[in-house]
């Protein structure tokens, strides 16, 4: 049946306002739209309702009546007589206009003998207010559909079911084609219909390949292959780049034997969104011999409810290799994949040893141990991991390289395992904790303390994670480290764990781990003095008449050498930007070697403020390169305070009732900076003055010298002079290698106030007292007197 629908005239249109894209109750134009194929009977009988391969039809969704909404168009498809299980039906519907109110819906139906239909496929274009999108579906057909007729239903799928739309201005286009599935393995969706892949070649190097297409919506392809216990199974699935992103995101599951009764996944994964070429790979150690299954499909979201749209033109390939284990440590009766079976060696002082291994599969980890005999002096342990060029029987798995090296010692302090674990977690003297720059590592450290998956307690001393894929970290030495080894009365074992545990990466490449036990320098040994912990060096601070440089004599100088550790940086984010000797996710339980000095200050007449003279000299490296810097952490004994008024008692200064790290008990650290800054005193007396550097730097042939500039007005407050003690902790900063840092610190005190030159040459006095004892600058809040250098770092 045909129905002629006469549209409203332009005059009537002008009176009733305009229609937007044909989506309201008014139409535009004066042309006549022929509305055909409005019923199932029309589709089955009328010639114009047959949808033929490669012949597009353009029709309108509009019907006779006052509303002209809710139109349904019906078409038939007569399948060829040679239809098989590999025949695909492709139906495509699309609005070619930039906008339409119709939310196009296309259904493919199979007529039932007794009336009615069963749905083979249905898709809607829910574009809302946006531009319309194609409705495209690829449907696999069955053998019993040879020569049969299918129905296609086209209609609107409104957001609100009671408000369908029409479009009398823009036609939709409907096309169909019948094709043969390029995937010669089809049908292999079902478990029992999986495609076998034969692995051929010599034992230990068997391989096989396959290919396929995910041509239809939610298509699933299955492959099976045989693996032997102890082999490394490498499986690679690749969707080559053909200039367009496939309609599906490649995903896979690798199933262990027994998949017919229970699906036990060995591994799974999916390609990241919009990535091409799509590459997935895994490498697993085979523990269950037998027939394994690989499931290849499009990613359907976390819940599996999304549709992975078929793509008839995008092929994928499968590469399967069954390889022998090439790491000799893993071919033993007890592989070294746990601390209980670590390969251990004795190591003498001033000697080295090397271990070789291979991370041949995901989850692989190798354990090694060095046994150090007793030592009554501090020593240090140096380690370095070097990836080698040998090995690599398969390409590195997708993703960034992420090898790890961990250094641990067993904890046996306590009467039993429970006490070992408790002491490891809670007592820094049993297991030191370097959480200041690594707060996220607490759970990992405590996990080793409580045994993780093994009945033991281990203290984590060092962790290195590979970062070579990040261009910010090209200068890192993060696959090596130097650990302090305290004096110990009995043999101690340091374990090294090389792993990719918990990661999805491996490369089957060999590596070498070098470990050296070396003597600590004489300076460090002297600071222990035969004890188990490092001691402070106590020195009187001498008076000097020079300014700002203290004399270069033994009376004003202390020298030392900083060995282990990664050093501090100017601010906490520098390490994340690639500056420093190790990366931001690395860890050291003892962050840095620190030398501690206790300077005693004399009793002087009131007012006690004194100028403070500070200079340090750092020896250059053997190659003459730029040396590391050092940082000075300062703590003062407050002679006017008690422990109850906000000071910190017994904070590293013996015999001091209360200590301060600054006038406001805020951390005060000195370290070289080349930029111009505003000094503490100009904030009060001269806020409009220009900025100046607070340090000077001199490059000498074999050293670099940093001096606190006169503009800084370095001084010692009267209450700290009355306290009589100042602690200085020296640590490395801006460290770029693990070479020792040799330094000399020169310090003294002099008359205050001192002077400095302002820009333009004017000589200015630092804030002090006038003849009447009144602060010349009008007073600094909270401080009696003119000196407040320690108030603001």
N, C-alpha and C positions, 0 to 999 in steps of 0.2 A: 504494500500500500504506500502511496506517495501523498504527502500533504504539502500544499503550497502555502507558505507563510508570507503575507504581505507586510513589509516593515512600515513603520510610521513615516510620515513625510517630514521634510526638513522644517516646515512651518510648525508642525506639532512638536517637533523636537525643540525648537526655539522656545515654545511656550512652556515646556515641561522641564527645562534646564538640561544640561548636558549629562551624557553618560560617560563614565570613566572606563574605557576599555571594554564596553559591552557588559559590565558586571552588574548593572542595576536593572530596573524594570523597563527602561527605555532603550531603544535601539537608535543607531545613527545611520544616515544615508537613506537612499530610496531604492536600493537594489533589492532583488528578491532572492532569498536563501532557500534552496531546496533541501528539505529535511527528509532523509530517507533512512532505511534500515533501523526502524524504531522498535523492532521486536525480535524475539527468537525465531518466529516464523519467517519474518523478512529475511533474516540471515540465512536460513536454510533453503529459501526458495528463490529469491531475487538475484539475478546475475550481477547487479551493481553492488551487492553486499558480499561478494567473494573477494577476499584479500589474497592476491597472487604474489608469488615470490618476485621481489625486485620491482614491483609496480606500486608506487606510493599512492595513497588516497588522501585527499584533503576535504574535510567535512567540518560542519559547525555543530557545536553543542547548543541547540536552541529548538524549541518545540512550539506547536500551535497552542494558543490560549492566552489568557490575559497575563499570566505570570511568565510563561515560556521557560520556566525553570524545571529542573529535574529530568532533563532529556537524557535518554540512554540510547546509544548507538550499538547495534549488534552486527557482527560480521562472521563469516565462516572461513575456515582454512581447510582445504582438502589436502591431506598429506599424501606424498608419493607412495607408490606401491613398494619401494625398496627401503622403507624406514626400518632402522635397526636400533639396537641399544646404544650405538655411537652416533645416532642422528641427533642434531641440535636444531631447535626451533628458536629463531631470534625475532622478537617482536619489539618494535620501537614506536613510541608515540611522543610527539613533541609539539609545543606551540612555538612557532618561529617568531612571534611578536616579542617586543621588549617587555610587555606586561599583559597580564590577563587576570581576570578575577577567578577563572576556573582553576581548581586544584586537580589536575588531570589524573584520572585513575584508569588503569588498563588491567583487565583480567583475562586469562586464558582458561577456558572451561572445556571439559569433556562431557558431551551429551550422554545421558543415561538412557538405556533402552526403554524403561518404563516411564520416562519423563524426568525433567530436572537435569541438573548438571553437577559435576564434581570439579573442584578447582585444581588446576595444575600449577598456576602461578598468579600472583597479583602484586602490582606495585602502584604507589601513588606518588605524585609530585606535590609534596606539601611545601610549596615555596612561600606561602604567606603573602607579604607585601613585596617580596623580592621578585627578581626575574624568573620566569618559568624555566624548568630544567627538563631534560629528556627523561622519559620513562622507558628504560631499556631492560629487557629480560632475555636470558638465554636459558632454554628449557631442555633438559635431556628427555628424549622420547623412549618409548618401549617398543619391543618387537611386535606386540599385539596391536599397535596403532597403525600398522601398515594400511595405507589407503583410506583410513578413516577421516571423519570430519571433526574438526574442533571449532569452538566458538570463541570469539573475542568480544568482550563487553567494554565499551568506552563510556565514561560518565564523569561527573564532578564528584570529588570527595571533599565536601565542605568541612571546615573546621568545626562548625556547628551543624549537626546532622539535619536539622530542620530548616536550614537556610542554604540550599544548593544555589549555584551560580550558573550563568550562561554567558556566551560570547558570540554575538551576531556580527561582529566586525572582523574577528581574527579566526581563521580556520586552524584546526590542528592537523598534523600530518601523521599518517599511520603507515608503517612499512613492515614487511615481513620477508624473511628468507630462511631457507632450510639448508643446512650445511652438515658436513661430516666433521665430527670432533677430531681435531688434530692429535689428541692424546690417544695413541694406539693401545695404551694400557687399560682404557675404559672398557667395561665398568670395573673399577677396583676400589669402590667406596666402602664396601662391606668387609668385615674382618676376614671372612672366609675367601674373599675374592682378591686378596692382596697380591700385588705383582712380585714374584720372586726375583731377587738380584743375585746372580752368581758371582762369588768372589774368587778370582783366579790368580795364579802366580805362585811364586815360591813361598814356603811357609815363613811367616814373619813379615811378609810384604804382599799379602793378597789384596786385590782391589777389584772394584766393580763400579759401573756407572748406570744411570737411568735418567729419563727425562719425562716431562709431563706438562699438562696445562690445567690450570684451575679455571675451566671454561665457563662453568655454570655457577649460579649463586650457591654459596656454602658448599662448594665442591670439596670432597675429601679424597685424597689419593693415599693409598697404603702400599708399602713395600716391605718385604721380608728378606732377611739374610742370616746366615749362620756365623756365629762367633764362638771362639774357644776361650776357656778360662785363662786369664793372665795376659790376653792380648790387649792392645790399646786400640779402641774403635774410634776412628776419625770419620765424622760424617759432615759433609758440606752440602748445603742447598743454596743455589744461586739463581736469582731471576735477572738475567742480563739487562743492561741498560739499552733500551730501544728508543730513547728520546722522549719517553712519556712515562709517568708513574702508573703502574698497573692499577686496575680497579680494586685489587686486594693488597693487603700487607701480608707478606709471606710469614707464615708461622709453622712450627713443627713440634712434634712430641716424639721422643725416643723411648720405646717400651721394652722392658725386659721380657725374657721368656715367660710363658704362662698368660699372655695377653688375651687368649681366648676365654679365660675364666675370670681373670682379674687384671685390670689395667694398672700396672705399676710403672710409673715414669722414672726413667733414668735421668732425663733432662728434657727441657722445653725452652722455647723462646720465640720472639717475634721481631721483625725488622722495625726500626723506629719509623714514625710517620713521615711520609713523603721522601723517603730515602731511596736513592737508586744509584747503582744497582743494588737490589736487595740481596744481602749475603748473610747467611746463618751458618754456624759451624759449632761443633762440639768435639771434644776428645775425652773419652772416658775409659777407665781401666775396667776390663770385663771380669766380673766376679761370678756371673751366672752364665754358664755355657748353654748354647742351644740356639733356637730361632728367635731373632729379635725383630721388632717392627718399627719402621719409620712412618709417621703420619704427617703428611704435608697438606696444609690447608691455608685459607685466608684467615687472618686474625679477626675474631668476632667480639672483641672487647673483653673486659675482665669477667663479666658474667656469662659470656657466650651468647648473648641475646641479639647482638648486632648482626647485620647481613653483610657477608663478604661477597660483593658483586662479582660475577664471573667475568673473565677476560679471555676471549677466544684467540687473541693474537699474542699474548705474553706467555712464553714458555719458561720453564725452570729446569735446571739440571741438578742431579744428585751425584755426589762423588763419595764413595764409601771405601775406607781402607782399614784393613785388619793388620796391625803392626805389632812386632815383638817388643817387649820391654828392653830398652837399651841402657837403662841406668843400672850399673852393677850393684849398687846398694839396694835396689828394689828386686833384684833377682835372687837375693839370699832367702834362706828359710824363714828368717825374721827380717823383713825389710825395715829400713830405718825411717819409717813413717810415723813414729811416735817417740816420745822422750825415753820410754822404757827400752827401746832398741836403738838408741842413738849410737852412731859410730864414734867411739871415744879413743882419744890418744893422750898420752902424757906429754907435757910441754915444759921444757926447762926454761929458766930465765935467760933472756937474750937469745931465744931461739924462735923459729917460725915453723909452721906446718900448713899444708894446703889440702883442701878437700875438693874433690870434683864430683859433680852430680848433674842431673838433668830433670827439669820439670816437664815430664813427657805427657801429662794429661791434666785435665781440670781436677782441682782438689788435691793435686799431688803436693806432698810436703816431705822434706828431708831434714833429719835431725843429726847434728854432730855435737861432740863434746870435747873440751880440752881440760885436762886435769892439772891443776897448778899446785905444786908442793908448797909447804908452809913457808911463810916469809914474815920476818919481823919488821920489815920496812914497807912503805907504800910502793906499789908498782902500777903499771898500767897495761891494758890489753888493747891492741890495735887490730881491727878487722877490716876487710875489704872484699866485696863481691864483684866479680868481673864476668859478665856474660861473654861466652865464646862463640866463635863462628861455626863450630862443628855441630852436627845434628841437624835438626830442622827438616824432618821427613814430611812435614805438612806445613802449609802456610800458617803464620800466627793467627790465632782465632780473632774474630772481629772485636774491636774495642781497644782501649788504651792498654799498653803493657802495664802490669801492676804486680810485679814480683815484690815480695816482702822478705826482709831479713829481721829476725828477732833474736835478742840475746837475753838469756835468762839464767838464774841460779836457783838450785833447790833450797827451800827453807826448811830447816830442821830445828829451829829454836822453840823449845817446849817439850812437854812430856809425851805428846801423842799427835796424831794427824790433825785433830780438831784444834789443838793449841797452835800447831804450825800455821794453820790457815788463819786463825784469829790474829796471831802476831804479825803475819805477813800483811794483812789488811790494815791493822791499826797502829803498828809501830814503825815509824820511819827509820829507826836505827836497825831494824831487821830487814825491811825492804824500803829503800828511799823512794820518795815520790817527787817527780818533777812536773806537777800539774799546772804550774803558773802559766805556761804557754800552751798547755794541752789539756784543757778541762774536759774535752770530749773523750779522753782516753781512760777515764776513771773506771768505767765498766770493764774494759779490756784488762787493765792491770789487776783489778779485783777478781776478774774471772780466772786469771792464771793463779792468783793466790788461793782461791777456793778449789782449784783442781780442774775446772772446766769439765772435760769428759774423762779425766784420768785421776786415779786416786793418789794425788800428790799435791804439793804446794810449790809454786814457782814464782819467783820475783822477776818481773820484767825490768831490765836495765836499759834496753835500747831497742828502737824500732825504726826501720827505714823502709819507705815505700817508693817504688819506682815512679818517677815523674818525667821521664825523658820525652814523653809525647807533648808536654806543655812547653811552648817556646819561651815562657818566662823563666824556666829553670835550667837553661842550657849550661850554666856555670856551676851547678850544684855538685857537691861530692857526697850525695846522699845515699850512696851504696857503701859507705864506710863510716867508721867512727872510732873514737878512742875512749875507753872506759877506765875510770880509776879503780884500782884494786887495793882495798885497805889491807893493812897488815893482818895476817891470819895464822893462827897457831896450828892448823891442820890443813890437809889437802882440801881444796875447793874446786868445784867443777863449774865451768861456764858452758851452757848449751847454746847452740846456734840453730835456729829453725829457718830454713829457706822454703818458701811456700807460695802457692797461689790459692791457699785454702779460703773458701768462701767467695771466690771470684770466678768469673766466666772467661778466663784467659789462660792460654799456655802457648808455647811456641816450639816445644820439643828440642830446644837448644841446650847445649852443655854450658855449664858455668864453673867457675873456680872461686872457692872461698879461701882467702889467705888470713891466717891468724898469727899474730906476733905478741909474745909476752916480753915486755921490755922494762928495764929499770927506770924508775922515776928519777927526775933530775935531783941534784944535790940540794937545791933550794927547797924542793918539796919535802925531801926526806928530813931536812933539818927542822921543818915546821912541825913534824910529828913528834920529834924528840923521844922516840922509842915508845910512844903511846899509840892507841888505836885510832885516835881522832886528831885532826890537824889543830894546832894551837895558834893563838894570836902571838904576834911579835910586839913587844912593848918597847917604846922609845920615847924619850923626852923630846918635846918640841922646843927648838932653840930660837933665840932672839936674833933678828937680822936687821941691819940698817939699810940694806939694799931694797929697791922697790922698782918693779914688781917681781924681779927674779930672785929667788932664794939662792944662796951660794952653792956652787957645785962642789961640796965637800961632804965627807962622811957624816959630819954632825947634822947635816940637813937632808941626808939622802937615805932612802931604803930601796933595795933592788929585789927583784923576784922574777919568776918565770911561770907563765900560765900555760898549762899543758892541755888537759882534756876539756871537752865540752864544746858547745856550739856558739857561745857568746851571746851577748844581748844586742838589740838593735835600738835605733833612736825612737821608733814607735812600733807598736805591736803589729801593724799591718804591713811593714816592709817585707817580712818573711813570706807573706802571701803573694807578694809581687815579685818574687824571685830573687830577693836580696838576702844573702846569708849563706852559710855553709850547708844548710839542710832545709828541707821543705816544711811547710806549715803543718802537715799531718804526721811528721816524724816525731819521735819521742826520745828523751833521755831522762832517766831517773835522777841523775846528778847533772843539772843543766850546764854548769861550767865550773872550772877550777876557780876558786876564790882565795885570794891571799888577804888575811886580816891583820890590821895593825891597830894598836892602842897607843895613841899619843897622849902623854901626860902634859898638862898645861900648868905653868907656874902661878903662884899667888902674886898678884900685882896690885898696885895702889888704885884706889877709886879715882875717876871712873875707869873701869876695867876694859872697855872696848879696845880691841887690838886689830890692826890690819893683819890679814891672812895672805901669805904668799904661797902660791901653788904653781908647780911646773912638773910635767912628766915627759920622759924621753923613751921612745920605743925603738928598739933595734930593727933595722930592715931585714927582710928575708934574705936567704942566701943568694937568690937571683937578683937582688937589688930592688925587688918589686915593692909596691906600696904595703906597708905593714898594717897589721890590725890596729884598731884603736883600743883604748881601755876606758872603763867607767869607774867612778869613785862613788860609792854609797856611804853617806855620812850619818853617824849617830852621835849625839852629844849628851853628856851628863848635865842635867839641869840643877845647878846649885841652889836655886830658890824654890824648888818644887819638892813635893813628897809623892809617894805612890798613890795617894788618895785624890790628888787634884788633876788627874788626867794623864800623868806620865805613865810610862811602861817600865815596871820594875824588872830588874834582872834580864834585860834584853841585850846581853852580850857585853855589858860593861860591869865587871865585878866591883862590888862595893859602892854602887851608885843607887841612891834611893829612888830616883826617877830619871828616865832618859827621854830624849826627844830626837826625832829625825828632822826637825825644823822648828821654827818659832810656833807654828800651829800644828805641830806633830804630823806634818805631811812629809812624805818621802822626799828627800833631797839627794839628787844624783848629779854629779858633774861629768860631762863628756863633751868632747870637742864638737863645736858647730861653727861653720864658716859664715853663716848668715848674720845679718845685722839684727839685733834684738833691742828691746827696751829694758834697761837695767832696773833693779828693784827700787833704787832711790829716786829715779826720775818720775816714777808713778806719783810720788808725793810732792816733790819739789819743782820739777820741770817737765810737766806732762806733754808740752809742745815741742820738746827738743827732738832732734833727729835721732834715728836708731844707729847703733854702732855695734861692731862685733865685740863679743865679750871674751874671745880667745884670740891669740895670735899663734900662727903655725910657722915653723922654720924647718926647711928641708936641709939636712946635713948629708954628707956623703954616705954615711952608714946608719943614719937614724933620722927620726922625725921628732921635733920638740914642740910641745904645746904649752903655752903659758897663759894663766888667767890675766886678762888685760886690766890696766888701771881703771878703765871705764866701769868694770864690773863692781868696783868698790868692795872687794872681798874683805870680810871682817869676821871676827869672833865676838858674839854678843857677851855682855858683861856677866850674865847669869851662867853662860857656858864656861867662861873663864873661871868663875867661882866654882863651878862643878869640877873643873880640873882634869877632865878626861874627854877625849874624842876618839871614836872608833872609825876607821876608814877601811872599807872592803874594796879590793881591787879585782875587777873581772874584765875579761876580753869583750870587745864590742866590734860591730861591723866585721865579723869574722868571715873570711872567704876560703879558708883552708884549715887543716888540722895541724899546721906547723905551730911550734911553740912560740909564745909571745914573751920576749925579753924586755923588761921595762925597768926604769928607775924613776921613783917618785921623790921629788924634792919639795919640802914644805918648811915653813917657819912663820914666826909672827913678828910684827913691827909696830911702830907708833901709828896711832889712828887719831884723827882722820887723815887719809892720804888724799892725793889730788889726781886729776886726769885732765886731758885736753879735749875740749869740745870742738866740733867742726868749726873751722875758722881760726883755730889756734888759741882760743881763750882757755886759760887754766881755771879749773873749777874744783872746789873742795868737795869731798864726799861728806854726807851729812854727819854732824858731830855735835859736841856741846860747846856753848859759848863760855866766856870766862866765869859767868855766874852759875854755870852748871845746868843751864836750860838748853834743851835741844835747839840747835840753830835753825832747823827746818820746821819748827812749830810742833814737833812731836810726831812720832809714828804710833798710831793706835795700838794699845796693848803692849807697848815696849817702852821701858824707861831708859832713855838714852838715844843716841843717834844711830847706832849700828843695828841693822836688821837684815843683814845679807842672808841669813839662814831662813828668814821668814817666807820668802818666795823662791822656789828653785829656779 
